[in-house]
Amino acid sequence: MNISGRLITVFTVLALAGAACSSSEQPDSQQTKPISVTTQTAEFVNSSSTHRFSGTVSSDQTVHLSTKIMGRISQLDVEEGDYVQDGDLLVRIKDDNVMAQKRQVESSLSEAKAALQNTETNYNRIKNLYEQESATRKELDDISTQYEMAKARVAALEGRLAEIEDMLDYTQLRAPFNGYVTAKMASQGDIASPGQPILSVEQENVMKVKVTVPESRISLFHLDDTVSVDVQAAGYSEGQGIVKNINQAGNRGSRQFSVEVMLPEATGVKSGMFAEVSLKTQQDQVIVVPKSALIERGQLTGLYTLNDDSEIVLRWVRLGDENGDGIEVLSGLTAGEAFVASADQPLAEGQKVSTQ
């Protein structure tokens, strides 16, 4: 190839390279064009705040049945989940030994009462004779002592009999109210020990929710306040609850306080279900932004603000409660600042924008 041919080839390559460069620069010029966005100005608004607390449903009354005596369980027919009525016999403890003691005391009491009656007759006779000066003072003192001793013996045996009858009451454990057996800690044939629980029974239809409240929120609760209760598992949505107990002593480790909320109507609600208690408070001077303005980066949340050059700057914020389509901004944004509420295309920090 001669020199002129080589020159033509070089000029051709340079021309193609120039065309490629001009075509690659075209998108850059398009990217510098400001993006149209919709902005809003942050301002304080009056807003209500909803506070939610998690808890567990339980019966208002739970009784753990136990006995005062040691003996073999001769009858225990109920199982966990069984429904029982007030007065139903649930547990029977073998009471042969106690019954033998009762018969022995009753026999002794019968003898003591007979002796008391005889002594009382003699006392009255000698007292009359003494008043007629036909009996000595010593005879009256002696019969008076015997009479008091006889009365004391009868009283002691009557007390012993009442004690045995009380023990016998604990050999037959009955349902204290209408409800359900929630726990069974022994079986028929086992040896029952004094104070050891045998059954747990929970009252029906009288339910409550126990929640734990941090020390920063405990001042929101007051006795007899009405709060909202949700028990999703039972379809119990936005039910009404009444604050009935606020523990004035918090847990020293967790700084949590216990609050009990009664459920006047608890159809379908069962003990052990998860519940959520919520209450609303009026809160002034709160900045609320639309949820569409939020940008999420992992566990961080922010929104785009504008600088003096109409460039967007990503600002991290701390959020509060939701308020309809908006959400509270607790920190990171001040009143009077402009932020991007929506845009037609994805944004990147530092881009220039034009506002609508």
FENGI-V760079 format. One record per helix or strand of 3 or more residues. SS is the DSSP state (hx for helix, st for strand). FROM is the first residue (numbers start at 0). LEN is the number of residues. If there is no record, write none. Layout:
BEGIN
ss = {SS & SS}
from = {FROM & FROM}
len = {LEN & LEN}
END
This chain:
BEGIN
ss = {hx & st & st & st & st & st & hx & hx & st & st & st & st & hx & st & hx & st & st & st & hx & st & st & st & st & st & st & st}
from = {2 & 34 & 43 & 61 & 70 & 88 & 95 & 136 & 171 & 178 & 198 & 206 & 217 & 225 & 231 & 235 & 255 & 273 & 290 & 294 & 299 & 310 & 317 & 325 & 337 & 351}
len = {29 & 7 & 16 & 4 & 6 & 5 & 36 & 33 & 3 & 6 & 5 & 8 & 3 & 6 & 3 & 11 & 8 & 17 & 3 & 3 & 7 & 6 & 6 & 6 & 6 & 4}
END
